[in-house]
Amino acid sequence: MKTQLVNRTAFASTLDNKLHQRLNQLSKETFIPKTKLLDQAVQLLLNKYNEK
């Protein structure tokens, strides 16, 4: 059975090993799911490039 996502979009990518390790650690320390941390990271990146 395939789960239908309503408010999210699944995608596949890769991440630098050290960044992945740090993301895992941050998620454990803050109790924030990695998906939410990635949402924040992408939002910051988009904000950075929209400022120009």
mmCIF file of the N, C-alpha and C atoms, coordinates in Angstrom:
data_MODEL
# 
_entry.id   MODEL 
# 
loop_
_atom_site.group_PDB 
_atom_site.id 
_atom_site.type_symbol 
_atom_site.label_atom_id 
_atom_site.label_alt_id 
_atom_site.label_comp_id 
_atom_site.label_asym_id 
_atom_site.label_entity_id 
_atom_site.label_seq_id 
_atom_site.pdbx_PDB_ins_code 
_atom_site.Cartn_x 
_atom_site.Cartn_y 
_atom_site.Cartn_z 
_atom_site.occupancy 
_atom_site.B_iso_or_equiv 
_atom_site.pdbx_formal_charge 
_atom_site.auth_seq_id 
_atom_site.auth_comp_id 
_atom_site.auth_asym_id 
_atom_site.auth_atom_id 
_atom_site.pdbx_PDB_model_num 
ATOM 1   N N  . MET A 1 1  ? 0.839  -1.179 0.000  1.00 0.00 ? 1  MET A N  1 
ATOM 2   C CA . MET A 1 1  ? 0.000  0.000  0.000  1.00 0.00 ? 1  MET A CA 1 
ATOM 3   C C  . MET A 1 1  ? 0.889  1.249  0.000  1.00 0.00 ? 1  MET A C  1 
ATOM 4   N N  . LYS A 1 2  ? 0.614  2.145  -0.914 1.00 0.00 ? 2  LYS A N  1 
ATOM 5   C CA . LYS A 1 2  ? 1.391  3.365  -1.056 1.00 0.00 ? 2  LYS A CA 1 
ATOM 6   C C  . LYS A 1 2  ? 0.730  4.499  -0.266 1.00 0.00 ? 2  LYS A C  1 
ATOM 7   N N  . THR A 1 3  ? 1.517  5.187  0.553  1.00 0.00 ? 3  THR A N  1 
ATOM 8   C CA . THR A 1 3  ? 0.995  6.292  1.335  1.00 0.00 ? 3  THR A CA 1 
ATOM 9   C C  . THR A 1 3  ? 0.871  7.521  0.453  1.00 0.00 ? 3  THR A C  1 
ATOM 10  N N  . GLN A 1 4  ? -0.289 8.161  0.504  1.00 0.00 ? 4  GLN A N  1 
ATOM 11  C CA . GLN A 1 4  ? -0.480 9.381  -0.267 1.00 0.00 ? 4  GLN A CA 1 
ATOM 12  C C  . GLN A 1 4  ? -0.064 10.572 0.578  1.00 0.00 ? 4  GLN A C  1 
ATOM 13  N N  . LEU A 1 5  ? 0.802  11.378 0.036  1.00 0.00 ? 5  LEU A N  1 
ATOM 14  C CA . LEU A 1 5  ? 1.250  12.583 0.712  1.00 0.00 ? 5  LEU A CA 1 
ATOM 15  C C  . LEU A 1 5  ? 0.379  13.742 0.243  1.00 0.00 ? 5  LEU A C  1 
ATOM 16  N N  . VAL A 1 6  ? -0.144 14.509 1.179  1.00 0.00 ? 6  VAL A N  1 
ATOM 17  C CA . VAL A 1 6  ? -1.012 15.621 0.827  1.00 0.00 ? 6  VAL A CA 1 
ATOM 18  C C  . VAL A 1 6  ? -0.246 16.940 0.872  1.00 0.00 ? 6  VAL A C  1 
ATOM 19  N N  . ASN A 1 7  ? 0.491  17.150 1.953  1.00 0.00 ? 7  ASN A N  1 
ATOM 20  C CA . ASN A 1 7  ? 1.188  18.421 2.153  1.00 0.00 ? 7  ASN A CA 1 
ATOM 21  C C  . ASN A 1 7  ? 2.691  18.334 1.931  1.00 0.00 ? 7  ASN A C  1 
ATOM 22  N N  . ARG A 1 8  ? 3.141  17.233 1.369  1.00 0.00 ? 8  ARG A N  1 
ATOM 23  C CA . ARG A 1 8  ? 4.571  17.031 1.176  1.00 0.00 ? 8  ARG A CA 1 
ATOM 24  C C  . ARG A 1 8  ? 4.787  16.354 -0.172 1.00 0.00 ? 8  ARG A C  1 
ATOM 25  N N  . THR A 1 9  ? 5.998  16.465 -0.690 1.00 0.00 ? 9  THR A N  1 
ATOM 26  C CA . THR A 1 9  ? 6.378  15.809 -1.940 1.00 0.00 ? 9  THR A CA 1 
ATOM 27  C C  . THR A 1 9  ? 7.617  14.981 -1.685 1.00 0.00 ? 9  THR A C  1 
ATOM 28  N N  . ALA A 1 10 ? 7.558  13.713 -2.026 1.00 0.00 ? 10 ALA A N  1 
ATOM 29  C CA . ALA A 1 10 ? 8.714  12.833 -1.864 1.00 0.00 ? 10 ALA A CA 1 
ATOM 30  C C  . ALA A 1 10 ? 9.683  13.054 -3.024 1.00 0.00 ? 10 ALA A C  1 
ATOM 31  N N  . PHE A 1 11 ? 10.970 13.041 -2.704 1.00 0.00 ? 11 PHE A N  1 
ATOM 32  C CA . PHE A 1 11 ? 12.000 13.109 -3.740 1.00 0.00 ? 11 PHE A CA 1 
ATOM 33  C C  . PHE A 1 11 ? 13.240 12.385 -3.238 1.00 0.00 ? 11 PHE A C  1 
ATOM 34  N N  . ALA A 1 12 ? 14.075 11.982 -4.154 1.00 0.00 ? 12 ALA A N  1 
ATOM 35  C CA . ALA A 1 12 ? 15.306 11.269 -3.791 1.00 0.00 ? 12 ALA A CA 1 
ATOM 36  C C  . ALA A 1 12 ? 16.499 12.147 -4.148 1.00 0.00 ? 12 ALA A C  1 
ATOM 37  N N  . SER A 1 13 ? 17.483 12.132 -3.279 1.00 0.00 ? 13 SER A N  1 
ATOM 38  C CA . SER A 1 13 ? 18.695 12.896 -3.507 1.00 0.00 ? 13 SER A CA 1 
ATOM 39  C C  . SER A 1 13 ? 19.828 12.256 -2.715 1.00 0.00 ? 13 SER A C  1 
ATOM 40  N N  . THR A 1 14 ? 21.000 12.848 -2.812 1.00 0.00 ? 14 THR A N  1 
ATOM 41  C CA . THR A 1 14 ? 22.135 12.401 -2.014 1.00 0.00 ? 14 THR A CA 1 
ATOM 42  C C  . THR A 1 14 ? 22.661 13.584 -1.229 1.00 0.00 ? 14 THR A C  1 
ATOM 43  N N  . LEU A 1 15 ? 23.415 13.278 -0.189 1.00 0.00 ? 15 LEU A N  1 
ATOM 44  C CA . LEU A 1 15 ? 23.961 14.310 0.680  1.00 0.00 ? 15 LEU A CA 1 
ATOM 45  C C  . LEU A 1 15 ? 25.375 13.919 1.060  1.00 0.00 ? 15 LEU A C  1 
ATOM 46  N N  . ASP A 1 16 ? 26.231 14.904 1.145  1.00 0.00 ? 16 ASP A N  1 
ATOM 47  C CA . ASP A 1 16 ? 27.605 14.680 1.585  1.00 0.00 ? 16 ASP A CA 1 
ATOM 48  C C  . ASP A 1 16 ? 27.581 13.914 2.912  1.00 0.00 ? 16 ASP A C  1 
ATOM 49  N N  . ASN A 1 17 ? 28.452 12.933 3.067  1.00 0.00 ? 17 ASN A N  1 
ATOM 50  C CA . ASN A 1 17 ? 28.463 12.078 4.263  1.00 0.00 ? 17 ASN A CA 1 
ATOM 51  C C  . ASN A 1 17 ? 28.578 12.874 5.556  1.00 0.00 ? 17 ASN A C  1 
ATOM 52  N N  . LYS A 1 18 ? 29.442 13.880 5.577  1.00 0.00 ? 18 LYS A N  1 
ATOM 53  C CA . LYS A 1 18 ? 29.626 14.679 6.792  1.00 0.00 ? 18 LYS A CA 1 
ATOM 54  C C  . LYS A 1 18 ? 28.386 15.519 7.090  1.00 0.00 ? 18 LYS A C  1 
ATOM 55  N N  . LEU A 1 19 ? 27.767 16.056 6.046  1.00 0.00 ? 19 LEU A N  1 
ATOM 56  C CA . LEU A 1 19 ? 26.534 16.820 6.253  1.00 0.00 ? 19 LEU A CA 1 
ATOM 57  C C  . LEU A 1 19 ? 25.422 15.920 6.760  1.00 0.00 ? 19 LEU A C  1 
ATOM 58  N N  . HIS A 1 20 ? 25.346 14.718 6.218  1.00 0.00 ? 20 HIS A N  1 
ATOM 59  C CA . HIS A 1 20 ? 24.328 13.763 6.657  1.00 0.00 ? 20 HIS A CA 1 
ATOM 60  C C  . HIS A 1 20 ? 24.515 13.422 8.131  1.00 0.00 ? 20 HIS A C  1 
ATOM 61  N N  . GLN A 1 21 ? 25.742 13.205 8.528  1.00 0.00 ? 21 GLN A N  1 
ATOM 62  C CA . GLN A 1 21 ? 26.045 12.885 9.919  1.00 0.00 ? 21 GLN A CA 1 
ATOM 63  C C  . GLN A 1 21 ? 25.653 14.052 10.837 1.00 0.00 ? 21 GLN A C  1 
ATOM 64  N N  . ARG A 1 22 ? 25.978 15.266 10.417 1.00 0.00 ? 22 ARG A N  1 
ATOM 65  C CA . ARG A 1 22 ? 25.648 16.444 11.222 1.00 0.00 ? 22 ARG A CA 1 
ATOM 66  C C  . ARG A 1 22 ? 24.141 16.680 11.282 1.00 0.00 ? 22 ARG A C  1 
ATOM 67  N N  . LEU A 1 23 ? 23.446 16.419 10.177 1.00 0.00 ? 23 LEU A N  1 
ATOM 68  C CA . LEU A 1 23 ? 21.986 16.549 10.155 1.00 0.00 ? 23 LEU A CA 1 
ATOM 69  C C  . LEU A 1 23 ? 21.347 15.550 11.109 1.00 0.00 ? 23 LEU A C  1 
ATOM 70  N N  . ASN A 1 24 ? 21.820 14.317 11.095 1.00 0.00 ? 24 ASN A N  1 
ATOM 71  C CA . ASN A 1 24 ? 21.315 13.300 12.018 1.00 0.00 ? 24 ASN A CA 1 
ATOM 72  C C  . ASN A 1 24 ? 21.525 13.729 13.466 1.00 0.00 ? 24 ASN A C  1 
ATOM 73  N N  . GLN A 1 25 ? 22.707 14.236 13.764 1.00 0.00 ? 25 GLN A N  1 
ATOM 74  C CA . GLN A 1 25 ? 23.022 14.662 15.126 1.00 0.00 ? 25 GLN A CA 1 
ATOM 75  C C  . GLN A 1 25 ? 22.143 15.832 15.552 1.00 0.00 ? 25 GLN A C  1 
ATOM 76  N N  . LEU A 1 26 ? 21.971 16.798 14.670 1.00 0.00 ? 26 LEU A N  1 
ATOM 77  C CA . LEU A 1 26 ? 21.128 17.953 14.976 1.00 0.00 ? 26 LEU A CA 1 
ATOM 78  C C  . LEU A 1 26 ? 19.685 17.518 15.239 1.00 0.00 ? 26 LEU A C  1 
ATOM 79  N N  . SER A 1 27 ? 19.201 16.615 14.447 1.00 0.00 ? 27 SER A N  1 
ATOM 80  C CA . SER A 1 27 ? 17.844 16.098 14.624 1.00 0.00 ? 27 SER A CA 1 
ATOM 81  C C  . SER A 1 27 ? 17.692 15.411 15.975 1.00 0.00 ? 27 SER A C  1 
ATOM 82  N N  . LYS A 1 28 ? 18.676 14.634 16.350 1.00 0.00 ? 28 LYS A N  1 
ATOM 83  C CA . LYS A 1 28 ? 18.632 13.952 17.650 1.00 0.00 ? 28 LYS A CA 1 
ATOM 84  C C  . LYS A 1 28 ? 18.685 14.942 18.802 1.00 0.00 ? 28 LYS A C  1 
ATOM 85  N N  . GLU A 1 29 ? 19.538 15.955 18.688 1.00 0.00 ? 29 GLU A N  1 
ATOM 86  C CA . GLU A 1 29 ? 19.713 16.931 19.765 1.00 0.00 ? 29 GLU A CA 1 
ATOM 87  C C  . GLU A 1 29 ? 18.507 17.848 19.931 1.00 0.00 ? 29 GLU A C  1 
ATOM 88  N N  . THR A 1 30 ? 17.858 18.190 18.830 1.00 0.00 ? 30 THR A N  1 
ATOM 89  C CA . THR A 1 30 ? 16.754 19.159 18.871 1.00 0.00 ? 30 THR A CA 1 
ATOM 90  C C  . THR A 1 30 ? 15.384 18.499 18.882 1.00 0.00 ? 30 THR A C  1 
ATOM 91  N N  . PHE A 1 31 ? 15.355 17.188 18.633 1.00 0.00 ? 31 PHE A N  1 
ATOM 92  C CA . PHE A 1 31 ? 14.087 16.454 18.516 1.00 0.00 ? 31 PHE A CA 1 
ATOM 93  C C  . PHE A 1 31 ? 13.220 16.975 17.372 1.00 0.00 ? 31 PHE A C  1 
ATOM 94  N N  . ILE A 1 32 ? 13.867 17.577 16.377 1.00 0.00 ? 32 ILE A N  1 
ATOM 95  C CA . ILE A 1 32 ? 13.171 18.062 15.181 1.00 0.00 ? 32 ILE A CA 1 
ATOM 96  C C  . ILE A 1 32 ? 13.427 17.046 14.073 1.00 0.00 ? 32 ILE A C  1 
ATOM 97  N N  . PRO A 1 33 ? 12.365 16.560 13.424 1.00 0.00 ? 33 PRO A N  1 
ATOM 98  C CA . PRO A 1 33 ? 12.562 15.582 12.346 1.00 0.00 ? 33 PRO A CA 1 
ATOM 99  C C  . PRO A 1 33 ? 13.433 16.154 11.219 1.00 0.00 ? 33 PRO A C  1 
ATOM 100 N N  . LYS A 1 34 ? 14.185 15.275 10.596 1.00 0.00 ? 34 LYS A N  1 
ATOM 101 C CA . LYS A 1 34 ? 15.079 15.708 9.513  1.00 0.00 ? 34 LYS A CA 1 
ATOM 102 C C  . LYS A 1 34 ? 14.304 16.384 8.388  1.00 0.00 ? 34 LYS A C  1 
ATOM 103 N N  . THR A 1 35 ? 13.095 15.936 8.116  1.00 0.00 ? 35 THR A N  1 
ATOM 104 C CA . THR A 1 35 ? 12.308 16.563 7.043  1.00 0.00 ? 35 THR A CA 1 
ATOM 105 C C  . THR A 1 35 ? 12.019 18.028 7.360  1.00 0.00 ? 35 THR A C  1 
ATOM 106 N N  . LYS A 1 36 ? 11.744 18.326 8.628  1.00 0.00 ? 36 LYS A N  1 
ATOM 107 C CA . LYS A 1 36 ? 11.487 19.713 9.018  1.00 0.00 ? 36 LYS A CA 1 
ATOM 108 C C  . LYS A 1 36 ? 12.766 20.542 8.954  1.00 0.00 ? 36 LYS A C  1 
ATOM 109 N N  . LEU A 1 37 ? 13.883 19.959 9.348  1.00 0.00 ? 37 LEU A N  1 
ATOM 110 C CA . LEU A 1 37 ? 15.159 20.660 9.247  1.00 0.00 ? 37 LEU A CA 1 
ATOM 111 C C  . LEU A 1 37 ? 15.512 20.942 7.789  1.00 0.00 ? 37 LEU A C  1 
ATOM 112 N N  . LEU A 1 38 ? 15.239 19.990 6.918  1.00 0.00 ? 38 LEU A N  1 
ATOM 113 C CA . LEU A 1 38 ? 15.498 20.202 5.490  1.00 0.00 ? 38 LEU A CA 1 
ATOM 114 C C  . LEU A 1 38 ? 14.574 21.269 4.919  1.00 0.00 ? 38 LEU A C  1 
ATOM 115 N N  . ASP A 1 39 ? 13.314 21.311 5.371  1.00 0.00 ? 39 ASP A N  1 
ATOM 116 C CA . ASP A 1 39 ? 12.403 22.385 4.955  1.00 0.00 ? 39 ASP A CA 1 
ATOM 117 C C  . ASP A 1 39 ? 13.007 23.742 5.304  1.00 0.00 ? 39 ASP A C  1 
ATOM 118 N N  . GLN A 1 40 ? 13.513 23.860 6.539  1.00 0.00 ? 40 GLN A N  1 
ATOM 119 C CA . GLN A 1 40 ? 14.108 25.120 6.984  1.00 0.00 ? 40 GLN A CA 1 
ATOM 120 C C  . GLN A 1 40 ? 15.332 25.478 6.149  1.00 0.00 ? 40 GLN A C  1 
ATOM 121 N N  . ALA A 1 41 ? 16.156 24.491 5.857  1.00 0.00 ? 41 ALA A N  1 
ATOM 122 C CA . ALA A 1 41 ? 17.380 24.729 5.079  1.00 0.00 ? 41 ALA A CA 1 
ATOM 123 C C  . ALA A 1 41 ? 17.042 25.205 3.668  1.00 0.00 ? 41 ALA A C  1 
ATOM 124 N N  . VAL A 1 42 ? 16.079 24.576 3.043  1.00 0.00 ? 42 VAL A N  1 
ATOM 125 C CA . VAL A 1 42 ? 15.689 24.970 1.684  1.00 0.00 ? 42 VAL A CA 1 
ATOM 126 C C  . VAL A 1 42 ? 15.080 26.366 1.705  1.00 0.00 ? 42 VAL A C  1 
ATOM 127 N N  . GLN A 1 43 ? 14.263 26.670 2.722  1.00 0.00 ? 43 GLN A N  1 
ATOM 128 C CA . GLN A 1 43 ? 13.678 28.006 2.821  1.00 0.00 ? 43 GLN A CA 1 
ATOM 129 C C  . GLN A 1 43 ? 14.763 29.073 2.954  1.00 0.00 ? 43 GLN A C  1 
ATOM 130 N N  . LEU A 1 44 ? 15.766 28.814 3.780  1.00 0.00 ? 44 LEU A N  1 
ATOM 131 C CA . LEU A 1 44 ? 16.878 29.761 3.931  1.00 0.00 ? 44 LEU A CA 1 
ATOM 132 C C  . LEU A 1 44 ? 17.627 29.946 2.614  1.00 0.00 ? 44 LEU A C  1 
ATOM 133 N N  . LEU A 1 45 ? 17.841 28.872 1.890  1.00 0.00 ? 45 LEU A N  1 
ATOM 134 C CA . LEU A 1 45 ? 18.525 28.938 0.599  1.00 0.00 ? 45 LEU A CA 1 
ATOM 135 C C  . LEU A 1 45 ? 17.716 29.761 -0.404 1.00 0.00 ? 45 LEU A C  1 
ATOM 136 N N  . LEU A 1 46 ? 16.418 29.522 -0.460 1.00 0.00 ? 46 LEU A N  1 
ATOM 137 C CA . LEU A 1 46 ? 15.559 30.282 -1.374 1.00 0.00 ? 46 LEU A CA 1 
ATOM 138 C C  . LEU A 1 46 ? 15.532 31.757 -0.993 1.00 0.00 ? 46 LEU A C  1 
ATOM 139 N N  . ASN A 1 47 ? 15.466 32.047 0.304  1.00 0.00 ? 47 ASN A N  1 
ATOM 140 C CA . ASN A 1 47 ? 15.499 33.434 0.751  1.00 0.00 ? 47 ASN A CA 1 
ATOM 141 C C  . ASN A 1 47 ? 16.802 34.117 0.341  1.00 0.00 ? 47 ASN A C  1 
ATOM 142 N N  . LYS A 1 48 ? 17.901 33.411 0.485  1.00 0.00 ? 48 LYS A N  1 
ATOM 143 C CA . LYS A 1 48 ? 19.208 33.951 0.114  1.00 0.00 ? 48 LYS A CA 1 
ATOM 144 C C  . LYS A 1 48 ? 19.239 34.348 -1.355 1.00 0.00 ? 48 LYS A C  1 
ATOM 145 N N  . TYR A 1 49 ? 18.751 33.505 -2.227 1.00 0.00 ? 49 TYR A N  1 
ATOM 146 C CA . TYR A 1 49 ? 18.837 33.790 -3.648 1.00 0.00 ? 49 TYR A CA 1 
ATOM 147 C C  . TYR A 1 49 ? 17.738 34.725 -4.129 1.00 0.00 ? 49 TYR A C  1 
ATOM 148 N N  . ASN A 1 50 ? 16.665 34.886 -3.375 1.00 0.00 ? 50 ASN A N  1 
ATOM 149 C CA . ASN A 1 50 ? 15.618 35.826 -3.732 1.00 0.00 ? 50 ASN A CA 1 
ATOM 150 C C  . ASN A 1 50 ? 15.963 37.248 -3.316 1.00 0.00 ? 50 ASN A C  1 
ATOM 151 N N  . GLU A 1 51 ? 16.933 37.401 -2.412 1.00 0.00 ? 51 GLU A N  1 
ATOM 152 C CA . GLU A 1 51 ? 17.336 38.735 -1.951 1.00 0.00 ? 51 GLU A CA 1 
ATOM 153 C C  . GLU A 1 51 ? 18.100 39.500 -3.029 1.00 0.00 ? 51 GLU A C  1 
ATOM 154 N N  . LYS A 1 52 ? 18.679 38.797 -3.965 1.00 0.00 ? 52 LYS A N  1 
ATOM 155 C CA . LYS A 1 52 ? 19.507 39.458 -4.983 1.00 0.00 ? 52 LYS A CA 1 
ATOM 156 C C  . LYS A 1 52 ? 18.668 40.194 -5.992 1.00 0.00 ? 52 LYS A C  1 
# 
